[in-house]
Amino acid sequence: MTKKKAPDYGNATWEYVTYAPRGSTCSACLREVRAMEPVRRGAFERAPGNPVVVYRHAEHCPRGAGA
Ligand SMILES: [Zn+2]
């Protein structure tokens, strides 16, 4: 039923650059973020009052820049 595709985080608010918790994945390329890779922290509301935190490679994302 569900197609496998990257979630749409287009409405996320991207905040500061930080390091993701171990085991986090980049929302753009869906690869696991390594321990020393900087990520940009983002938050968006999947449902009202229920913000979800996501991470995206701050640099060197295999998905490419500008995505
Ligand atoms: Zn990435």
PDB file of the backbone (N, CA, C, O) and the ligand in Angstrom, with CONECT records:
HET     ZN  A 101       1
ATOM      1  N   MET A   1       0.825  -1.202   0.000  1.00  0.00           N
ATOM      2  CA  MET A   1       0.000   0.000   0.000  1.00  0.00           C
ATOM      3  C   MET A   1       0.864   1.259   0.000  1.00  0.00           C
ATOM      4  O   MET A   1       0.614   2.216  -0.732  1.00  0.00           O
ATOM      5  N   THR A   2       1.884   1.219   0.846  1.00  0.00           N
ATOM      6  CA  THR A   2       2.703   2.418   0.957  1.00  0.00           C
ATOM      7  C   THR A   2       3.895   2.344   0.018  1.00  0.00           C
ATOM      8  O   THR A   2       4.646   1.368   0.011  1.00  0.00           O
ATOM      9  N   LYS A   3       4.046   3.364  -0.749  1.00  0.00           N
ATOM     10  CA  LYS A   3       5.217   3.460  -1.612  1.00  0.00           C
ATOM     11  C   LYS A   3       6.414   3.903  -0.789  1.00  0.00           C
ATOM     12  O   LYS A   3       6.311   4.742   0.106  1.00  0.00           O
ATOM     13  N   LYS A   4       7.548   3.314  -1.122  1.00  0.00           N
ATOM     14  CA  LYS A   4       8.748   3.709  -0.409  1.00  0.00           C
ATOM     15  C   LYS A   4       9.341   4.938  -1.080  1.00  0.00           C
ATOM     16  O   LYS A   4       9.837   4.876  -2.205  1.00  0.00           O
ATOM     17  N   LYS A   5       9.279   6.022  -0.386  1.00  0.00           N
ATOM     18  CA  LYS A   5       9.879   7.237  -0.923  1.00  0.00           C
ATOM     19  C   LYS A   5      10.246   8.146   0.226  1.00  0.00           C
ATOM     20  O   LYS A   5       9.777   7.971   1.351  1.00  0.00           O
ATOM     21  N   ALA A   6      11.070   9.095  -0.061  1.00  0.00           N
ATOM     22  CA  ALA A   6      11.506  10.018   0.975  1.00  0.00           C
ATOM     23  C   ALA A   6      10.319  10.825   1.473  1.00  0.00           C
ATOM     24  O   ALA A   6       9.507  11.310   0.686  1.00  0.00           O
ATOM     25  N   PRO A   7      10.232  10.958   2.773  1.00  0.00           N
ATOM     26  CA  PRO A   7       9.149  11.767   3.327  1.00  0.00           C
ATOM     27  C   PRO A   7       9.262  13.209   2.848  1.00  0.00           C
ATOM     28  O   PRO A   7      10.350  13.700   2.548  1.00  0.00           O
ATOM     29  N   ASP A   8       8.148  13.853   2.785  1.00  0.00           N
ATOM     30  CA  ASP A   8       8.149  15.248   2.363  1.00  0.00           C
ATOM     31  C   ASP A   8       8.344  16.153   3.577  1.00  0.00           C
ATOM     32  O   ASP A   8       7.449  16.335   4.403  1.00  0.00           O
ATOM     33  N   TYR A   9       9.533  16.702   3.648  1.00  0.00           N
ATOM     34  CA  TYR A   9       9.823  17.629   4.735  1.00  0.00           C
ATOM     35  C   TYR A   9       9.924  19.053   4.195  1.00  0.00           C
ATOM     36  O   TYR A   9      10.618  19.903   4.752  1.00  0.00           O
ATOM     37  N   GLY A  10       9.228  19.279   3.120  1.00  0.00           N
ATOM     38  CA  GLY A  10       9.355  20.574   2.462  1.00  0.00           C
ATOM     39  C   GLY A  10       8.940  21.740   3.328  1.00  0.00           C
ATOM     40  O   GLY A  10       9.401  22.864   3.130  1.00  0.00           O
ATOM     41  N   ASN A  11       8.069  21.479   4.288  1.00  0.00           N
ATOM     42  CA  ASN A  11       7.612  22.583   5.131  1.00  0.00           C
ATOM     43  C   ASN A  11       8.383  22.668   6.444  1.00  0.00           C
ATOM     44  O   ASN A  11       8.003  23.402   7.356  1.00  0.00           O
ATOM     45  N   ALA A  12       9.455  21.919   6.524  1.00  0.00           N
ATOM     46  CA  ALA A  12      10.228  21.945   7.754  1.00  0.00           C
ATOM     47  C   ALA A  12      10.913  23.291   7.934  1.00  0.00           C
ATOM     48  O   ALA A  12      11.277  23.964   6.969  1.00  0.00           O
ATOM     49  N   THR A  13      11.072  23.652   9.167  1.00  0.00           N
ATOM     50  CA  THR A  13      11.838  24.843   9.491  1.00  0.00           C
ATOM     51  C   THR A  13      13.235  24.401   9.887  1.00  0.00           C
ATOM     52  O   THR A  13      13.411  23.700  10.883  1.00  0.00           O
ATOM     53  N   TRP A  14      14.226  24.809   9.110  1.00  0.00           N
ATOM     54  CA  TRP A  14      15.589  24.364   9.377  1.00  0.00           C
ATOM     55  C   TRP A  14      16.264  25.339  10.301  1.00  0.00           C
ATOM     56  O   TRP A  14      16.296  26.543  10.045  1.00  0.00           O
ATOM     57  N   GLU A  15      16.795  24.821  11.363  1.00  0.00           N
ATOM     58  CA  GLU A  15      17.338  25.661  12.408  1.00  0.00           C
ATOM     59  C   GLU A  15      18.859  25.643  12.395  1.00  0.00           C
ATOM     60  O   GLU A  15      19.485  25.954  11.381  1.00  0.00           O
ATOM     61  N   TYR A  16      19.433  25.284  13.502  1.00  0.00           N
ATOM     62  CA  TYR A  16      20.877  25.388  13.627  1.00  0.00           C
ATOM     63  C   TYR A  16      21.591  24.100  13.211  1.00  0.00           C
ATOM     64  O   TYR A  16      20.987  23.034  13.087  1.00  0.00           O
ATOM     65  N   VAL A  17      22.866  24.243  13.009  1.00  0.00           N
ATOM     66  CA  VAL A  17      23.695  23.081  12.679  1.00  0.00           C
ATOM     67  C   VAL A  17      24.193  22.451  13.971  1.00  0.00           C
ATOM     68  O   VAL A  17      24.674  23.135  14.875  1.00  0.00           O
ATOM     69  N   THR A  18      24.068  21.147  14.035  1.00  0.00           N
ATOM     70  CA  THR A  18      24.436  20.448  15.262  1.00  0.00           C
ATOM     71  C   THR A  18      24.897  19.043  14.902  1.00  0.00           C
ATOM     72  O   THR A  18      25.176  18.761  13.736  1.00  0.00           O
ATOM     73  N   TYR A  19      24.978  18.183  15.866  1.00  0.00           N
ATOM     74  CA  TYR A  19      25.255  16.779  15.606  1.00  0.00           C
ATOM     75  C   TYR A  19      24.031  15.957  15.993  1.00  0.00           C
ATOM     76  O   TYR A  19      23.426  16.162  17.045  1.00  0.00           O
ATOM     77  N   ALA A  20      23.693  15.040  15.132  1.00  0.00           N
ATOM     78  CA  ALA A  20      22.498  14.244  15.364  1.00  0.00           C
ATOM     79  C   ALA A  20      22.784  13.136  16.369  1.00  0.00           C
ATOM     80  O   ALA A  20      23.920  12.678  16.489  1.00  0.00           O
ATOM     81  N   PRO A  21      21.762  12.710  17.082  1.00  0.00           N
ATOM     82  CA  PRO A  21      21.924  11.543  17.949  1.00  0.00           C
ATOM     83  C   PRO A  21      22.301  10.319  17.125  1.00  0.00           C
ATOM     84  O   PRO A  21      21.963  10.210  15.946  1.00  0.00           O
ATOM     85  N   ARG A  22      22.996   9.423  17.762  1.00  0.00           N
ATOM     86  CA  ARG A  22      23.440   8.209  17.091  1.00  0.00           C
ATOM     87  C   ARG A  22      22.242   7.453  16.503  1.00  0.00           C
ATOM     88  O   ARG A  22      21.222   7.257  17.163  1.00  0.00           O
ATOM     89  N   GLY A  23      22.398   7.044  15.263  1.00  0.00           N
ATOM     90  CA  GLY A  23      21.336   6.281  14.624  1.00  0.00           C
ATOM     91  C   GLY A  23      20.349   7.130  13.847  1.00  0.00           C
ATOM     92  O   GLY A  23      19.419   6.604  13.234  1.00  0.00           O
ATOM     93  N   SER A  24      20.546   8.453  13.869  1.00  0.00           N
ATOM     94  CA  SER A  24      19.656   9.312  13.113  1.00  0.00           C
ATOM     95  C   SER A  24      19.939   9.197  11.621  1.00  0.00           C
ATOM     96  O   SER A  24      21.047   8.851  11.213  1.00  0.00           O
ATOM     97  N   THR A  25      18.942   9.487  10.828  1.00  0.00           N
ATOM     98  CA  THR A  25      19.132   9.461   9.387  1.00  0.00           C
ATOM     99  C   THR A  25      18.863  10.839   8.803  1.00  0.00           C
ATOM    100  O   THR A  25      18.068  11.623   9.321  1.00  0.00           O
ATOM    101  N   CYS A  26      19.560  11.100   7.702  1.00  0.00           N
ATOM    102  CA  CYS A  26      19.348  12.344   6.976  1.00  0.00           C
ATOM    103  C   CYS A  26      18.010  12.274   6.245  1.00  0.00           C
ATOM    104  O   CYS A  26      17.708  11.273   5.595  1.00  0.00           O
ATOM    105  N   SER A  27      17.220  13.319   6.348  1.00  0.00           N
ATOM    106  CA  SER A  27      15.893  13.286   5.738  1.00  0.00           C
ATOM    107  C   SER A  27      15.943  13.459   4.226  1.00  0.00           C
ATOM    108  O   SER A  27      14.956  13.208   3.534  1.00  0.00           O
ATOM    109  N   ALA A  28      17.087  13.886   3.720  1.00  0.00           N
ATOM    110  CA  ALA A  28      17.198  14.092   2.277  1.00  0.00           C
ATOM    111  C   ALA A  28      17.649  12.827   1.565  1.00  0.00           C
ATOM    112  O   ALA A  28      17.050  12.423   0.569  1.00  0.00           O
ATOM    113  N   CYS A  29      18.698  12.208   2.073  1.00  0.00           N
ATOM    114  CA  CYS A  29      19.259  11.039   1.391  1.00  0.00           C
ATOM    115  C   CYS A  29      18.916   9.734   2.109  1.00  0.00           C
ATOM    116  O   CYS A  29      19.174   8.648   1.589  1.00  0.00           O
ATOM    117  N   LEU A  30      18.339   9.844   3.297  1.00  0.00           N
ATOM    118  CA  LEU A  30      17.896   8.686   4.065  1.00  0.00           C
ATOM    119  C   LEU A  30      19.040   7.778   4.482  1.00  0.00           C
ATOM    120  O   LEU A  30      18.830   6.602   4.781  1.00  0.00           O
ATOM    121  N   ARG A  31      20.241   8.320   4.502  1.00  0.00           N
ATOM    122  CA  ARG A  31      21.375   7.551   4.993  1.00  0.00           C
ATOM    123  C   ARG A  31      21.614   7.883   6.460  1.00  0.00           C
ATOM    124  O   ARG A  31      21.264   8.954   6.956  1.00  0.00           O
ATOM    125  N   GLU A  32      22.213   6.938   7.108  1.00  0.00           N
ATOM    126  CA  GLU A  32      22.508   7.169   8.513  1.00  0.00           C
ATOM    127  C   GLU A  32      23.580   8.238   8.667  1.00  0.00           C
ATOM    128  O   GLU A  32      24.570   8.260   7.935  1.00  0.00           O
ATOM    129  N   VAL A  33      23.367   9.109   9.617  1.00  0.00           N
ATOM    130  CA  VAL A  33      24.327  10.180   9.858  1.00  0.00           C
ATOM    131  C   VAL A  33      25.441   9.652  10.738  1.00  0.00           C
ATOM    132  O   VAL A  33      25.199   9.051  11.785  1.00  0.00           O
ATOM    133  N   ARG A  34      26.670   9.887  10.293  1.00  0.00           N
ATOM    134  CA  ARG A  34      27.802   9.418  11.085  1.00  0.00           C
ATOM    135  C   ARG A  34      28.020  10.330  12.279  1.00  0.00           C
ATOM    136  O   ARG A  34      27.529  11.457  12.343  1.00  0.00           O
ATOM    137  N   ALA A  35      28.773   9.795  13.211  1.00  0.00           N
ATOM    138  CA  ALA A  35      28.916  10.453  14.505  1.00  0.00           C
ATOM    139  C   ALA A  35      29.461  11.871  14.382  1.00  0.00           C
ATOM    140  O   ALA A  35      29.018  12.771  15.095  1.00  0.00           O
ATOM    141  N   MET A  36      30.404  12.069  13.496  1.00  0.00           N
ATOM    142  CA  MET A  36      31.050  13.374  13.439  1.00  0.00           C
ATOM    143  C   MET A  36      30.584  14.226  12.258  1.00  0.00           C
ATOM    144  O   MET A  36      31.239  15.202  11.891  1.00  0.00           O
ATOM    145  N   GLU A  37      29.459  13.851  11.673  1.00  0.00           N
ATOM    146  CA  GLU A  37      28.955  14.634  10.558  1.00  0.00           C
ATOM    147  C   GLU A  37      27.993  15.710  11.056  1.00  0.00           C
ATOM    148  O   GLU A  37      27.021  15.404  11.746  1.00  0.00           O
ATOM    149  N   PRO A  38      28.257  16.942  10.716  1.00  0.00           N
ATOM    150  CA  PRO A  38      27.334  17.998  11.118  1.00  0.00           C
ATOM    151  C   PRO A  38      26.019  17.886  10.346  1.00  0.00           C
ATOM    152  O   PRO A  38      26.004  17.555   9.161  1.00  0.00           O
ATOM    153  N   VAL A  39      24.950  18.162  11.024  1.00  0.00           N
ATOM    154  CA  VAL A  39      23.635  18.128  10.397  1.00  0.00           C
ATOM    155  C   VAL A  39      22.887  19.426  10.721  1.00  0.00           C
ATOM    156  O   VAL A  39      23.180  20.113  11.699  1.00  0.00           O
ATOM    157  N   ARG A  40      21.938  19.723   9.884  1.00  0.00           N
ATOM    158  CA  ARG A  40      21.064  20.834  10.179  1.00  0.00           C
ATOM    159  C   ARG A  40      19.804  20.273  10.842  1.00  0.00           C
ATOM    160  O   ARG A  40      19.187  19.328  10.349  1.00  0.00           O
ATOM    161  N   ARG A  41      19.455  20.860  11.929  1.00  0.00           N
ATOM    162  CA  ARG A  41      18.294  20.379  12.667  1.00  0.00           C
ATOM    163  C   ARG A  41      17.048  21.058  12.118  1.00  0.00           C
ATOM    164  O   ARG A  41      17.019  22.273  11.922  1.00  0.00           O
ATOM    165  N   GLY A  42      16.040  20.269  11.878  1.00  0.00           N
ATOM    166  CA  GLY A  42      14.792  20.827  11.378  1.00  0.00           C
ATOM    167  C   GLY A  42      13.625  20.347  12.203  1.00  0.00           C
ATOM    168  O   GLY A  42      13.671  19.276  12.808  1.00  0.00           O
ATOM    169  N   ALA A  43      12.590  21.139  12.222  1.00  0.00           N
ATOM    170  CA  ALA A  43      11.378  20.749  12.930  1.00  0.00           C
ATOM    171  C   ALA A  43      10.170  21.127  12.085  1.00  0.00           C
ATOM    172  O   ALA A  43      10.114  22.206  11.495  1.00  0.00           O
ATOM    173  N   PHE A  44       9.229  20.235  12.042  1.00  0.00           N
ATOM    174  CA  PHE A  44       7.984  20.569  11.356  1.00  0.00           C
ATOM    175  C   PHE A  44       6.839  19.906  12.089  1.00  0.00           C
ATOM    176  O   PHE A  44       7.045  18.980  12.873  1.00  0.00           O
ATOM    177  N   GLU A  45       5.647  20.375  11.838  1.00  0.00           N
ATOM    178  CA  GLU A  45       4.488  19.822  12.525  1.00  0.00           C
ATOM    179  C   GLU A  45       3.771  18.845  11.618  1.00  0.00           C
ATOM    180  O   GLU A  45       3.131  19.236  10.642  1.00  0.00           O
ATOM    181  N   ARG A  46       3.884  17.586  11.948  1.00  0.00           N
ATOM    182  CA  ARG A  46       3.142  16.567  11.216  1.00  0.00           C
ATOM    183  C   ARG A  46       1.669  16.669  11.574  1.00  0.00           C
ATOM    184  O   ARG A  46       0.787  16.448  10.744  1.00  0.00           O
ATOM    185  N   ALA A  47       1.432  17.007  12.820  1.00  0.00           N
ATOM    186  CA  ALA A  47       0.084  17.272  13.288  1.00  0.00           C
ATOM    187  C   ALA A  47       0.179  18.453  14.241  1.00  0.00           C
ATOM    188  O   ALA A  47       1.231  18.682  14.838  1.00  0.00           O
ATOM    189  N   PRO A  48      -0.903  19.203  14.390  1.00  0.00           N
ATOM    190  CA  PRO A  48      -0.856  20.376  15.270  1.00  0.00           C
ATOM    191  C   PRO A  48      -0.401  20.008  16.680  1.00  0.00           C
ATOM    192  O   PRO A  48      -0.927  19.080  17.294  1.00  0.00           O
ATOM    193  N   GLY A  49       0.570  20.742  17.175  1.00  0.00           N
ATOM    194  CA  GLY A  49       1.057  20.512  18.530  1.00  0.00           C
ATOM    195  C   GLY A  49       1.945  19.301  18.663  1.00  0.00           C
ATOM    196  O   GLY A  49       2.286  18.887  19.771  1.00  0.00           O
ATOM    197  N   ASN A  50       2.327  18.722  17.514  1.00  0.00           N
ATOM    198  CA  ASN A  50       3.138  17.521  17.560  1.00  0.00           C
ATOM    199  C   ASN A  50       4.340  17.663  16.624  1.00  0.00           C
ATOM    200  O   ASN A  50       4.417  16.994  15.594  1.00  0.00           O
ATOM    201  N   PRO A  51       5.262  18.528  16.986  1.00  0.00           N
ATOM    202  CA  PRO A  51       6.415  18.756  16.111  1.00  0.00           C
ATOM    203  C   PRO A  51       7.332  17.545  16.040  1.00  0.00           C
ATOM    204  O   PRO A  51       7.552  16.850  17.032  1.00  0.00           O
ATOM    205  N   VAL A  52       7.849  17.315  14.872  1.00  0.00           N
ATOM    206  CA  VAL A  52       8.777  16.212  14.650  1.00  0.00           C
ATOM    207  C   VAL A  52      10.132  16.808  14.300  1.00  0.00           C
ATOM    208  O   VAL A  52      10.233  17.708  13.467  1.00  0.00           O
ATOM    209  N   VAL A  53      11.153  16.303  14.938  1.00  0.00           N
ATOM    210  CA  VAL A  53      12.505  16.785  14.672  1.00  0.00           C
ATOM    211  C   VAL A  53      13.169  15.891  13.635  1.00  0.00           C
ATOM    212  O   VAL A  53      13.164  14.665  13.752  1.00  0.00           O
ATOM    213  N   VAL A  54      13.726  16.514  12.640  1.00  0.00           N
ATOM    214  CA  VAL A  54      14.440  15.768  11.606  1.00  0.00           C
ATOM    215  C   VAL A  54      15.826  16.368  11.430  1.00  0.00           C
ATOM    216  O   VAL A  54      16.096  17.493  11.850  1.00  0.00           O
ATOM    217  N   TYR A  55      16.688  15.595  10.803  1.00  0.00           N
ATOM    218  CA  TYR A  55      18.049  16.061  10.569  1.00  0.00           C
ATOM    219  C   TYR A  55      18.390  15.919   9.098  1.00  0.00           C
ATOM    220  O   TYR A  55      17.882  15.044   8.398  1.00  0.00           O
ATOM    221  N   ARG A  56      19.253  16.796   8.659  1.00  0.00           N
ATOM    222  CA  ARG A  56      19.709  16.725   7.279  1.00  0.00           C
ATOM    223  C   ARG A  56      21.187  17.078   7.261  1.00  0.00           C
ATOM    224  O   ARG A  56      21.632  17.969   7.983  1.00  0.00           O
ATOM    225  N   HIS A  57      21.941  16.373   6.431  1.00  0.00           N
ATOM    226  CA  HIS A  57      23.367  16.685   6.344  1.00  0.00           C
ATOM    227  C   HIS A  57      23.577  18.171   6.091  1.00  0.00           C
ATOM    228  O   HIS A  57      22.976  18.740   5.180  1.00  0.00           O
ATOM    229  N   ALA A  58      24.408  18.785   6.875  1.00  0.00           N
ATOM    230  CA  ALA A  58      24.704  20.197   6.684  1.00  0.00           C
ATOM    231  C   ALA A  58      25.660  20.388   5.521  1.00  0.00           C
ATOM    232  O   ALA A  58      25.680  21.444   4.888  1.00  0.00           O
ATOM    233  N   GLU A  59      26.437  19.380   5.249  1.00  0.00           N
ATOM    234  CA  GLU A  59      27.369  19.437   4.134  1.00  0.00           C
ATOM    235  C   GLU A  59      27.626  18.027   3.637  1.00  0.00           C
ATOM    236  O   GLU A  59      27.464  17.057   4.377  1.00  0.00           O
ATOM    237  N   HIS A  60      28.027  17.922   2.380  1.00  0.00           N
ATOM    238  CA  HIS A  60      28.381  16.634   1.790  1.00  0.00           C
ATOM    239  C   HIS A  60      27.214  15.640   1.822  1.00  0.00           C
ATOM    240  O   HIS A  60      27.421  14.446   2.040  1.00  0.00           O
ATOM    241  N   CYS A  61      26.018  16.120   1.610  1.00  0.00           N
ATOM    242  CA  CYS A  61      24.905  15.181   1.505  1.00  0.00           C
ATOM    243  C   CYS A  61      24.959  14.502   0.151  1.00  0.00           C
ATOM    244  O   CYS A  61      25.018  15.173  -0.879  1.00  0.00           O
ATOM    245  N   PRO A  62      24.939  13.173   0.142  1.00  0.00           N
ATOM    246  CA  PRO A  62      25.013  12.443  -1.138  1.00  0.00           C
ATOM    247  C   PRO A  62      23.871  12.789  -2.080  1.00  0.00           C
ATOM    248  O   PRO A  62      23.974  12.600  -3.292  1.00  0.00           O
ATOM    249  N   ARG A  63      22.806  13.287  -1.529  1.00  0.00           N
ATOM    250  CA  ARG A  63      21.654  13.650  -2.350  1.00  0.00           C
ATOM    251  C   ARG A  63      21.943  14.899  -3.186  1.00  0.00           C
ATOM    252  O   ARG A  63      21.274  15.161  -4.186  1.00  0.00           O
ATOM    253  N   GLY A  64      22.934  15.650  -2.765  1.00  0.00           N
ATOM    254  CA  GLY A  64      23.295  16.843  -3.517  1.00  0.00           C
ATOM    255  C   GLY A  64      22.860  18.111  -2.820  1.00  0.00           C
ATOM    256  O   GLY A  64      22.044  18.093  -1.899  1.00  0.00           O
ATOM    257  N   ALA A  65      23.416  19.198  -3.275  1.00  0.00           N
ATOM    258  CA  ALA A  65      23.138  20.486  -2.638  1.00  0.00           C
ATOM    259  C   ALA A  65      21.839  21.068  -3.168  1.00  0.00           C
ATOM    260  O   ALA A  65      21.382  20.752  -4.267  1.00  0.00           O
ATOM    261  N   GLY A  66      21.274  21.919  -2.353  1.00  0.00           N
ATOM    262  CA  GLY A  66      20.104  22.678  -2.777  1.00  0.00           C
ATOM    263  C   GLY A  66      18.796  21.919  -2.749  1.00  0.00           C
ATOM    264  O   GLY A  66      17.764  22.456  -3.151  1.00  0.00           O
ATOM    265  N   ALA A  67      18.815  20.690  -2.286  1.00  0.00           N
ATOM    266  CA  ALA A  67      17.593  19.907  -2.236  1.00  0.00           C
ATOM    267  C   ALA A  67      16.711  20.347  -1.071  1.00  0.00           C
ATOM    268  O   ALA A  67      15.630  19.793  -0.871  1.00  0.00           O
TER     269      ALA A  67
HETATM  270 ZN    ZN A 101      22.030  13.501   3.487  1.00  0.00          ZN2+
END
